[in-house]
Amino acid sequence: MSLLSTLNDDMKAAMKAKQKEELQVIRMLKASLQNEQIKLGRDLTDDEELTILAREMKQRRDSLVEFEKADRQDLADQVKVEIAIVEKYLPKQLSETEIREIVLDSFQKTGATSIKDFGKVMGAVMPQVKGKADGNQVNAIVKEELNKL
């Protein structure tokens, strides 16, 4: 079942249950997917759908950070609700330990020996964790592990 079909089904269920927040987020996700589909002029692949969901999640996480900096707890709470809804459509997120294993494995594959190899390592790690881990978290782990070398 495609993600759009799942979103349509969940949208109907949210309408029936009168869940306004969930309905709003599902509509935004659906619109993002449909806009990309129109832009490309074809159906989206699973990987492209995952990329779009990851982009939506990143936007919400960035907003959360900004709202918390501005001490706008009302908006931060709303974004937290949206993040929880978007997470339902993303694959299971990797733990910090699993990310570390992938990073260390990438060191061996790329031959990384110092912080200068950061770009090579990130290039090897990101395709493996796409949609399963936050890029900022991966970035921090790669830097931390490279500094240990």
N, C-alpha and C positions, 0 to 999 in steps of 0.2 A: 504494500500500500504506500503510495507516494506521500510525501509530507503535506502537500496541498490537500489531499483527500483527508488526511488525519486532521488537519487544521479545520477543514469544512465540518467534519463530524463534531469536533470539539467546540466549534463555534455554535453549532445548533444546540448542543448540550448546554453551553453557557447561556444561550438565549432562553432556553426553557427553564433553567435554574435561576435566571435573573442575576447572574454573576457579572456585574458591570465591568469590574477591573479586568477579569479574565477575558471577557469578550473584547474589550478595547485592545489588549495586548495581542490577542490572536488575530484580530483584524489588521494590526500594524505588521505582524509577521507575514500574514498572507499577502498584504499589499507589497511588501518588500520583495517577496518571492515572485509575485506576478509582474512587478515592474522589471525585475531582472529578466524574467522570461520574455517579456515584450521587447526589451532592449536587445536580447540575443536572437529573438525570432524563432525560438525552439524551446522544447521542454528542457528543464534543468536536470542535470545529473545529480546523483546523491551527493557527490563531492561538492558541487556548486551550491546545493541546498545547505549543506553543512557550513560552507564558507559564509553564506548570508546569515545564517543563525549565529555564527560566531561573531560576525560584525555587529549584529543587533545586541548581543550580550556585551561586547566590548563597549559599545556606546552607553549602555545602561551602567556598566561598572564605572566608566569615566564620569558619568553624570553623578553617580553616587559619591564619588570622591569630591567632586566640586561642591555638591550640596552640603556635604559634611564640613568642608572647609569654610563655607559661607554660613555655617550654623543654621541651616534651613532643614530642621529635622522633619517637618511636614513633607517636604519634597523628597527627602532621603527615604522616608518610610514608604512613600509611593513607589519609588524606584526599586526598593527591596522587594516589594510585592511583584513588580514586573520581572525582576531577575528570577524569582522563584518560578514564575510561569514559563519564562523562556527556557529555563533549565530542564523543564519536563520534555522538551523537544530535542535537546542536545544529548549526545551519547554520554555514558557514565564518565565522569571526570576522573583523571588519573590522580593518584595520591602523590605527595611530595617524594616519597621513596621511589615510586615507579618512574617519576620524571627524572630523578637523580640517576637511576639505572640507565635510562635512555641516554642521558647526557654523558655519563662515563663511557658507555659503549661507543658513543659518537667520537669521543676523544681518541679512542683506539683506531676507529675507521678513518678519521681525518688526519691523524698524526699530530694532534694539537699538543703544543708544548708550552705555550705562554698565552697571555691575555691578547696578544697580537692575532691569535687564531680565532678570536671571538666570532667573527663573521662566518668563517668556515663551519664552526661548530653549530651556530644557530641555523645555518643553511641546511645542515644535516638533521638537526633535531626537529625543527618546526613541521616538516611534512609528516613526521611520525606522530606528533601530538596534536595535529590540526583538529580543532573542535573538541579536544579532550582535555585541554589544559589552557590556562590563562597565559598569554604571551609574556606578561610582566613577571609572572612567577617563574616561567622558564628562563627568561632573561636573567633574573636574579640568581637562579641556581647555577646557570652557566658561568656567570661572573664569579660567583663564590668558589666553584670548583676549579676554574682556571687560575684563580689567585692562590690556590693550594699547591699548584704545580711548581 
